[in-house]
Amino acid sequence: MVAAVDNKLFMFVESMPAFPKSVQSILKLADDNQSSAKDFVQIIECDPVMTVKILKVVNSPYYGLPQKISSITRAVVHLGINTVKNMALGIAAIGVLKPDKKAGLNANGFLMHSLTTALITKLLAERQGLSPNKCSDYFVTGLLHDFGKLVFAQCLPESFSNALMESRKRSVSLHLMEREYLGIDHARLGKLLIDKWCFSEGIGAAIEHHHDEDGSDVLRDSVAVANQISKILRFGDGGNPVIDKYSEAQFSLFGLSSEELIVSLGDLSTIRTEALMMISCK
């Protein structure tokens, strides 16, 4: 039975749409130290749907720009290439979301949790003094950390719904219920998606192990901490009712309790607002 489920999930992952070619090109450029802002702009502008959606977000009240922005070049001038690049990735991820209603996964709640986790992970990367390109990797990992749940919700909605209900009923972390009902959890399944979408091995490993406590990996631990902060602040709903305690590695990374870290990060309500702006472009 488990082997049959594994095979069905694997085949479903293989059938899922790839990220837009523009996003794949953006990811390749991000790994190229010789790439320029102009290179990124040219790729985005070749994708008219992506361009329109980015400009819609850029011109939202959230950014409060003094004049309407009508080109990706101007958006980069005002907001910076990494902000625009993260918008493109966020918008592409939103386009993948089509969970079956029978799964019981709230689409907007899931998106809000994914986007706010991404933005908080990026904030934690900036706190560590990482480069803009590294911060983008952190954003992507936070954004996609739970996307294995989408495969469950689309491929095995009824079984996933049972795992969700039992997780809430028993106050047990969702990934443990997934293993019980589906034979695999969303983190391991998410790694299959990451491989299909050709993201880096570091991002894939962080997503696959974001519920693990053994050892230490700065990217993985940053995502895990951001995930818990998003849940503490009730930014959306990824389906997991349990807020995990920090592991030793996660505590050593920041040296603060979750409450202290949240206070040190300042007003995080802007994170929720920024996520809402991205969701509004669906």
MIVOZA-613635 format. One record per residue (C-alpha): residue number from 1; residue in one letter; x, y, z. Coordinates in steps of 0.02 Angstrom, whole numbers. Example, Ala and Ser with C-alpha at 12.3 -4.5 7.8 and 13.67 -1.06 7.14 Angstrom:
MIVOZA-613635
- pos; code; px; py; pz
- 1; A; 615; -225; 390
- 2; S; 684; -53; 357
***
This chain:
MIVOZA-613635
- pos; code; px; py; pz
- 1; M; 0; 0; 0
- 2; V; 138; 122; 50
- 3; A; 235; 81; -108
- 4; A; 79; 115; -213
- 5; V; 54; 283; -125
- 6; D; 238; 328; -149
- 7; N; 226; 288; -334
- 8; K; 67; 389; -354
- 9; L; 145; 539; -267
- 10; F; 304; 525; -369
- 11; M; 205; 519; -532
- 12; F; 101; 667; -476
- 13; V; 256; 770; -436
- 14; E; 323; 729; -609
- 15; S; 160; 791; -687
- 16; M; 158; 956; -592
- 17; P; 193; 1111; -697
- 18; A; 370; 1179; -696
- 19; F; 403; 1353; -631
- 20; P; 395; 1479; -774
- 21; K; 551; 1483; -883
- 22; S; 577; 1662; -828
- 23; V; 593; 1606; -647
- 24; Q; 713; 1467; -693
- 25; S; 820; 1596; -784
- 26; I; 813; 1713; -635
- 27; L; 876; 1573; -522
- 28; K; 1021; 1538; -639
- 29; L; 1067; 1722; -644
- 30; A; 1061; 1730; -454
- 31; D; 1204; 1604; -449
- 32; D; 1306; 1703; -576
- 33; N; 1416; 1835; -494
- 34; Q; 1437; 1921; -662
- 35; S; 1249; 1951; -687
- 36; S; 1180; 2127; -679
- 37; A; 1013; 2207; -636
- 38; K; 989; 2234; -823
- 39; D; 999; 2045; -852
- 40; F; 860; 2014; -725
- 41; V; 751; 2152; -798
- 42; Q; 765; 2082; -974
- 43; I; 708; 1909; -917
- 44; I; 559; 1974; -818
- 45; E; 504; 2090; -958
- 46; C; 499; 1941; -1078
- 47; D; 361; 1867; -969
- 48; P; 212; 1986; -990
- 49; V; 102; 1900; -860
- 50; M; 241; 1909; -729
- 51; T; 276; 2091; -775
- 52; V; 94; 2144; -753
- 53; K; 79; 2057; -585
- 54; I; 242; 2129; -518
- 55; L; 191; 2305; -570
- 56; K; 23; 2280; -485
- 57; V; 112; 2241; -321
- 58; V; 240; 2380; -343
- 59; N; 102; 2509; -369
- 60; S; 2; 2451; -218
- 61; P; -22; 2570; -69
- 62; Y; 98; 2461; 32
- 63; Y; 250; 2534; -56
- 64; G; 180; 2710; -63
- 65; L; 287; 2763; -210
- 66; P; 266; 2946; -260
- 67; Q; 225; 2905; -442
- 68; K; 154; 2759; -538
- 69; I; 286; 2636; -597
- 70; S; 258; 2574; -774
- 71; S; 415; 2469; -806
- 72; I; 516; 2335; -719
- 73; T; 671; 2444; -740
- 74; R; 590; 2583; -637
- 75; A; 531; 2455; -509
- 76; V; 711; 2398; -487
- 77; V; 770; 2578; -467
- 78; H; 644; 2611; -328
- 79; L; 643; 2443; -238
- 80; G; 805; 2354; -285
- 81; I; 832; 2200; -390
- 82; N; 820; 2076; -246
- 83; T; 649; 2139; -192
- 84; V; 586; 2126; -371
- 85; K; 666; 1954; -392
- 86; N; 580; 1891; -234
- 87; M; 414; 1959; -297
- 88; A; 436; 1859; -457
- 89; L; 471; 1700; -359
- 90; G; 325; 1730; -241
- 91; I; 205; 1763; -385
- 92; A; 264; 1607; -476
- 93; A; 235; 1502; -319
- 94; I; 61; 1573; -297
- 95; G; 20; 1515; -474
- 96; V; 56; 1334; -427
- 97; L; -73; 1331; -286
- 98; K; -229; 1230; -331
- 99; P; -271; 1118; -183
- 100; D; -425; 1006; -191
- 101; K; -561; 1075; -76
- 102; K; -585; 900; -6
- 103; A; -411; 911; 71
- 104; G; -467; 1041; 199
- 105; L; -316; 1153; 166
- 106; N; -363; 1337; 163
- 107; A; -280; 1408; 7
- 108; N; -264; 1589; 64
- 109; G; -212; 1538; 239
- 110; F; -78; 1424; 166
- 111; L; -15; 1562; 51
- 112; M; -8; 1686; 193
- 113; H; 92; 1565; 300
- 114; S; 211; 1524; 158
- 115; L; 242; 1706; 109
- 116; T; 263; 1770; 286
- 117; T; 382; 1627; 327
- 118; A; 481; 1675; 172
- 119; L; 488; 1859; 221
- 120; I; 536; 1819; 401
- 121; T; 670; 1696; 343
- 122; K; 742; 1834; 233
- 123; L; 738; 1953; 382
- 124; L; 835; 1827; 486
- 125; A; 962; 1811; 345
- 126; E; 986; 2000; 343
- 127; R; 1007; 1995; 532
- 128; Q; 1151; 1873; 505
- 129; G; 1233; 1995; 383
- 130; L; 1216; 1883; 232
- 131; S; 1234; 1944; 53
- 132; P; 1079; 1996; -48
- 133; N; 1093; 1839; -155
- 134; K; 1101; 1729; 0
- 135; C; 952; 1822; 73
- 136; S; 855; 1777; -84
- 137; D; 897; 1593; -58
- 138; Y; 827; 1608; 117
- 139; F; 669; 1689; 50
- 140; V; 644; 1548; -78
- 141; T; 672; 1412; 53
- 142; G; 547; 1491; 172
- 143; L; 423; 1512; 30
- 144; L; 430; 1330; -25
- 145; H; 458; 1243; 142
- 146; D; 279; 1176; 152
- 147; F; 242; 1151; -33
- 148; G; 243; 962; -13
- 149; K; 73; 988; 69
- 150; L; 8; 1050; -99
- 151; V; 52; 884; -178
- 152; F; -44; 793; -41
- 153; A; -191; 913; -58
- 154; Q; -200; 889; -247
- 155; C; -152; 706; -263
- 156; L; -223; 623; -104
- 157; P; -348; 750; -35
- 158; E; -449; 632; 74
- 159; S; -299; 549; 157
- 160; F; -219; 720; 185
- 161; S; -382; 785; 259
- 162; N; -378; 640; 384
- 163; A; -199; 686; 432
- 164; L; -249; 868; 455
- 165; M; -399; 823; 564
- 166; E; -300; 702; 672
- 167; S; -160; 829; 693
- 168; R; -283; 957; 759
- 169; K; -381; 832; 863
- 170; R; -227; 759; 948
- 171; S; -119; 918; 946
- 172; V; 18; 820; 860
- 173; S; 131; 899; 730
- 174; L; 60; 877; 556
- 175; H; 215; 798; 479
- 176; L; 200; 653; 603
- 177; M; 18; 624; 554
- 178; E; 67; 630; 370
- 179; R; 191; 489; 398
- 180; E; 54; 389; 484
- 181; Y; -81; 417; 352
- 182; L; 23; 440; 194
- 183; G; 188; 352; 230
- 184; I; 290; 509; 194
- 185; D; 288; 687; 260
- 186; H; 276; 853; 166
- 187; A; 459; 895; 198
- 188; R; 523; 740; 108
- 189; L; 393; 762; -29
- 190; G; 441; 945; -45
- 191; K; 618; 890; -86
- 192; L; 550; 797; -238
- 193; L; 469; 959; -297
- 194; I; 630; 1055; -269
- 195; D; 724; 930; -375
- 196; K; 593; 943; -514
- 197; W; 601; 1132; -510
- 198; C; 793; 1130; -516
- 199; F; 825; 1231; -359
- 200; S; 994; 1215; -273
- 201; E; 1041; 1065; -166
- 202; G; 1058; 1177; -13
- 203; I; 878; 1237; -30
- 204; G; 818; 1058; -57
- 205; A; 911; 993; 96
- 206; A; 845; 1133; 207
- 207; I; 665; 1098; 153
- 208; E; 684; 909; 172
- 209; H; 751; 926; 349
- 210; H; 660; 1080; 417
- 211; H; 574; 974; 550
- 212; D; 734; 885; 601
- 213; E; 829; 934; 758
- 214; D; 990; 836; 733
- 215; G; 1147; 931; 685
- 216; S; 1144; 1110; 626
- 217; D; 1119; 1196; 459
- 218; V; 1100; 1384; 462
- 219; L; 977; 1393; 316
- 220; R; 871; 1250; 383
- 221; D; 871; 1320; 560
- 222; S; 826; 1495; 499
- 223; V; 676; 1426; 403
- 224; A; 622; 1322; 553
- 225; V; 628; 1474; 667
- 226; A; 536; 1584; 541
- 227; N; 405; 1448; 523
- 228; Q; 372; 1450; 710
- 229; I; 368; 1641; 718
- 230; S; 237; 1645; 579
- 231; K; 132; 1521; 677
- 232; I; 153; 1615; 842
- 233; L; 94; 1776; 759
- 234; R; -46; 1681; 670
- 235; F; 6; 1740; 498
- 236; G; -103; 1624; 395
- 237; D; -119; 1438; 424
- 238; G; -6; 1303; 354
- 239; G; -115; 1167; 431
- 240; N; -1; 1124; 577
- 241; P; -76; 1171; 747
- 242; V; 84; 1136; 845
- 243; I; 216; 1268; 883
- 244; D; 380; 1176; 907
- 245; K; 511; 1227; 1034
- 246; Y; 680; 1282; 969
- 247; S; 813; 1149; 953
- 248; E; 983; 1181; 1033
- 249; A; 1054; 1227; 862
- 250; Q; 914; 1352; 829
- 251; F; 934; 1433; 999
- 252; S; 1124; 1445; 979
- 253; L; 1101; 1525; 807
- 254; F; 1006; 1675; 875
- 255; G; 1038; 1665; 1063
- 256; L; 861; 1722; 1102
- 257; S; 696; 1641; 1146
- 258; S; 558; 1651; 1016
- 259; E; 474; 1794; 1111
- 260; E; 637; 1892; 1126
- 261; L; 679; 1863; 943
- 262; I; 508; 1924; 887
- 263; V; 529; 2084; 989
- 264; S; 705; 2111; 919
- 265; L; 640; 2100; 740
- 266; G; 528; 2252; 763
- 267; D; 355; 2279; 689
- 268; L; 317; 2120; 595
- 269; S; 141; 2175; 546
- 270; T; 221; 2248; 389
- 271; I; 270; 2069; 342
- 272; R; 87; 2020; 340
- 273; T; 41; 2172; 237
- 274; E; 176; 2136; 109
- 275; A; 117; 1956; 94
- 276; L; -62; 2017; 67
- 277; M; -1; 2126; -77
- 278; M; 75; 1975; -164
- 279; I; -81; 1869; -135
- 280; S; -190; 2007; -209
- 281; C; -106; 1987; -379
- 282; K; -176; 1810; -406
***
